[in-house]
Amino acid sequence: MKHKVGIAGLGTIGAVVARRLTAGVEGMELAAVTSGDQERARGKLADMGASAPVVSPEELAQRCDIIVECAPTAAFMSVAVPAMDAGRQMVTVSAAALIEHMEIVDRARANGGRIIMATGALLGLDAVRAAALGEIYSVTMITRKPPRSLKGAPHLQVIGVDMDAVSEPTLLFDGSARDGARGFPANVNVAAALALAGIGPDRTRLQIWADPTLERNTHTITVDADSARFELKIENIPSLEKPGTGRITALSMVAALEGLVSPLKIGS
């Protein structure tokens, strides 16, 4: 029997997942999607040869046993609440939204639901989770992105920096992962995921730079723990549709889905 998969949001990430499911993922079928622009979503589905209906988040939770959450940050709870109330599994990369709404974890626990945080654009998440079983002394992440990848972030209005005017590497934020996620909700899900895996959003330190010398979204992570000290760096190629989102993020969602049904799962 195939798992019925629903996709919440058919944008940069959701469209890639939908195409993969339509092409064929063993043990899974695309059963429904939800979107803020239903007509556009229907057009995308038709173009990829998918026959799934476009429904409401509530109907998505009723039709599907696995929900792939790819909606904008502001819509996270409108997808997560009905999914958890129905006891579904929800795969997401919206760590920035999750740390602001950790009560959804209690809702999942009460109803037999499960929230699966896909790795997204972050490498080394398994190592951080393992280190957190001992004692982690510090976690620091430095994010450097081309200015176009940071456009629209709320924090830019607070500090009054125009991304079109940035001509040299510029420090935009230096603080906790929690505050960084609030100021850059569409840009630092990686930092929020790192915080959830490690020592929490208030102790995880984050710097965000706009760097016009770069073409890729770059994250450097340093972890100091009683079990190991390690440094990780990843350079993600921005997606064409949404430069703030790396191409690898959507592929991470597909990998997380496959890990739910594969007879061999690599990584913890």
Secondary structure as UniProt FT lines:
FT   STRAND          3..8
FT   HELIX           12..23
FT   TURN            26..27
FT   STRAND          28..34
FT   HELIX           38..47
FT   TURN            48..49
FT   HELIX           57..63
FT   STRAND          66..69
FT   HELIX           73..75
FT   HELIX           76..85
FT   TURN            86..87
FT   STRAND          89..92
FT   HELIX           95..100
FT   HELIX           103..111
FT   STRAND          114..117
FT   TURN            120..121
FT   HELIX           125..132
FT   STRAND          136..145
FT   HELIX           147..150
FT   TURN            151..152
FT   HELIX           154..159
FT   HELIX           163..165
FT   STRAND          170..176
FT   HELIX           177..183
FT   TURN            185..187
FT   HELIX           189..197
FT   TURN            198..199
FT   TURN            201..203
FT   STRAND          205..210
FT   TURN            212..213
FT   STRAND          217..225
FT   STRAND          229..236
FT   TURN            243..244
FT   HELIX           247..261
//
